[in-house]
């Protein structure tokens, strides 16, 4: 998509969104209505914007709280993840030291000074 077409698409999204939010007045509103009258996909875009605005306004009115089970599950997963990271770090260090000592013992690597 060319830069000009992309700018036009963003401008169209802005116009339709502003119309759906009730932010346009007068001539701008009539132009937006004409665009939506001419093209079915623009009309559907405006309807989806309107539905989204209704959902957002509903969410802003009602407090959203996560159930205790979800919160405790997330906390448990965080603890398990932190434990596994630490265990991986310890195991990686132990295995590395063990392999280093084994190669030194077998004489496969000279002693560092």
C-alpha positions as a Markdown table, in Angstrom:
| # | Residue | x | y | z |
|---|---|---|---|---|
| 1 | Unk | 0.0 | 0.0 | 0.0 |
| 2 | Unk | 1.4 | 3.4 | -1.0 |
| 3 | Unk | 1.9 | 6.1 | 1.5 |
| 4 | Unk | -0.8 | 8.3 | 0.0 |
| 5 | Unk | -3.3 | 5.4 | 0.0 |
| 6 | Unk | -2.4 | 4.7 | 3.6 |
| 7 | Unk | -3.0 | 8.3 | 4.6 |
| 8 | Unk | -6.3 | 8.3 | 2.8 |
| 9 | Unk | -7.4 | 5.1 | 4.6 |
| 10 | Unk | -6.4 | 6.6 | 8.0 |
| 11 | Unk | -8.3 | 9.8 | 7.2 |
| 12 | Unk | -11.4 | 7.8 | 6.2 |
| 13 | Unk | -11.2 | 5.8 | 9.5 |
| 14 | Unk | -10.9 | 9.0 | 11.4 |
| 15 | Unk | -14.0 | 10.5 | 9.7 |
| 16 | Unk | -16.1 | 7.5 | 10.1 |
| 17 | Unk | -15.0 | 7.1 | 13.8 |
| 18 | Unk | -15.7 | 10.7 | 14.5 |
| 19 | Unk | -19.2 | 10.4 | 12.9 |
| 20 | Unk | -20.0 | 7.3 | 14.9 |
| 21 | Unk | -18.9 | 9.1 | 18.1 |
| 22 | Unk | -21.2 | 12.0 | 17.3 |
| 23 | Unk | -18.2 | 14.4 | 17.0 |
| 24 | Unk | -19.1 | 15.8 | 13.5 |
| 25 | Unk | -21.5 | 18.6 | 12.9 |
| 26 | Unk | -23.0 | 20.4 | 9.9 |
| 27 | Unk | -21.2 | 19.9 | 6.6 |
| 28 | Unk | -18.7 | 17.4 | 7.9 |
| 29 | Unk | -21.5 | 15.2 | 9.2 |
| 30 | Unk | -23.3 | 15.4 | 5.9 |
| 31 | Unk | -20.1 | 14.4 | 4.0 |
| 32 | Unk | -19.6 | 11.4 | 6.3 |
| 33 | Unk | -23.3 | 10.4 | 5.8 |
| 34 | Unk | -22.9 | 10.6 | 2.1 |
| 35 | Unk | -19.7 | 8.4 | 2.2 |
| 36 | Unk | -21.6 | 5.8 | 4.2 |
| 37 | Unk | -24.6 | 6.0 | 2.0 |
| 38 | Unk | -22.5 | 5.4 | -1.1 |
| 39 | Unk | -20.4 | 2.5 | 0.3 |
| 40 | Unk | -21.8 | -0.4 | 2.3 |
| 41 | Unk | -18.4 | -1.2 | 3.8 |
| 42 | Unk | -18.1 | 2.3 | 5.3 |
| 43 | Unk | -21.6 | 1.9 | 6.8 |
| 44 | Unk | -20.6 | -1.4 | 8.4 |
| 45 | Unk | -17.4 | 0.3 | 9.7 |
| 46 | Unk | -19.5 | 3.0 | 11.3 |
| 47 | Unk | -21.8 | 0.4 | 12.9 |
| 48 | Unk | -18.8 | -1.5 | 14.3 |
| 49 | Unk | -17.5 | 1.8 | 15.7 |
| 50 | Unk | -20.9 | 2.4 | 17.3 |
| 51 | Unk | -20.9 | -1.1 | 18.9 |
| 52 | Unk | -17.4 | -0.6 | 20.2 |
| 53 | Unk | -18.3 | 2.8 | 21.7 |
| 54 | Unk | -21.3 | 1.2 | 23.5 |
| 55 | Unk | -19.0 | -1.6 | 24.9 |
| 56 | Unk | -16.4 | 0.9 | 26.0 |
| 57 | Unk | -19.0 | 3.1 | 27.7 |
| 58 | Unk | -20.4 | 0.0 | 29.4 |
| 59 | Unk | -17.0 | -1.0 | 30.7 |
| 60 | Unk | -16.2 | 2.4 | 32.0 |
| 61 | Unk | -19.4 | 2.5 | 34.1 |
| 62 | Unk | -19.1 | -1.0 | 35.7 |
| 63 | Unk | -16.0 | -1.8 | 37.8 |
| 64 | Unk | -14.2 | -4.8 | 36.3 |
| 65 | Unk | -12.8 | -7.2 | 38.9 |
| 66 | Unk | -11.1 | -10.5 | 38.2 |
| 67 | Unk | -12.4 | -13.5 | 40.1 |
| 68 | Unk | -10.2 | -14.7 | 43.0 |
| 69 | Unk | -9.6 | -18.0 | 41.2 |
| 70 | Unk | -8.0 | -16.2 | 38.2 |
| 71 | Unk | -5.9 | -14.0 | 40.4 |
| 72 | Unk | -4.6 | -16.9 | 42.5 |
| 73 | Unk | -3.9 | -18.9 | 39.3 |
| 74 | Unk | -1.9 | -16.0 | 37.9 |
| 75 | Unk | 0.1 | -15.7 | 41.2 |
| 76 | Unk | 0.8 | -19.4 | 41.3 |
| 77 | Unk | 2.0 | -19.4 | 37.7 |
| 78 | Unk | 4.3 | -16.4 | 38.4 |
| 79 | Unk | 5.8 | -18.3 | 41.4 |
| 80 | Unk | 6.2 | -21.5 | 39.4 |
| 81 | Unk | 7.8 | -19.5 | 36.5 |
| 82 | Unk | 10.2 | -17.8 | 38.9 |
| 83 | Unk | 11.1 | -21.1 | 40.5 |
| 84 | Unk | 11.8 | -22.8 | 37.2 |
| 85 | Unk | 14.0 | -19.9 | 36.1 |
| 86 | Unk | 16.0 | -20.2 | 39.2 |
| 87 | Unk | 16.2 | -24.0 | 38.9 |
| 88 | Unk | 17.4 | -23.6 | 35.3 |
| 89 | Unk | 20.0 | -21.2 | 36.3 |
| 90 | Unk | 21.3 | -23.5 | 39.1 |
| 91 | Unk | 21.3 | -26.6 | 36.9 |
| 92 | Unk | 23.0 | -24.8 | 34.1 |
| 93 | Unk | 25.7 | -23.6 | 36.5 |
| 94 | Unk | 26.1 | -27.1 | 38.0 |
| 95 | Unk | 26.3 | -28.9 | 34.7 |
| 96 | Unk | 28.7 | -26.3 | 33.3 |
| 97 | Unk | 31.0 | -26.7 | 36.3 |
| 98 | Unk | 30.7 | -30.5 | 36.2 |
| 99 | Unk | 31.6 | -30.7 | 32.5 |
| 100 | Unk | 34.4 | -28.2 | 33.0 |
| 101 | Unk | 35.9 | -30.3 | 35.8 |
| 102 | Unk | 35.4 | -33.5 | 33.8 |
| 103 | Unk | 37.2 | -32.2 | 30.8 |
| 104 | Unk | 40.0 | -30.9 | 33.0 |
| 105 | Unk | 40.3 | -34.2 | 34.7 |
| 106 | Unk | 40.4 | -36.1 | 31.5 |
| 107 | Unk | 43.0 | -33.7 | 30.1 |
| 108 | Unk | 40.9 | -32.5 | 27.2 |
| 109 | Unk | 41.5 | -28.9 | 28.1 |
| 110 | Unk | 44.6 | -27.3 | 29.5 |
| 111 | Unk | 44.5 | -25.5 | 32.8 |
| 112 | Unk | 43.8 | -21.8 | 32.6 |
| 113 | Unk | 46.3 | -19.5 | 34.3 |
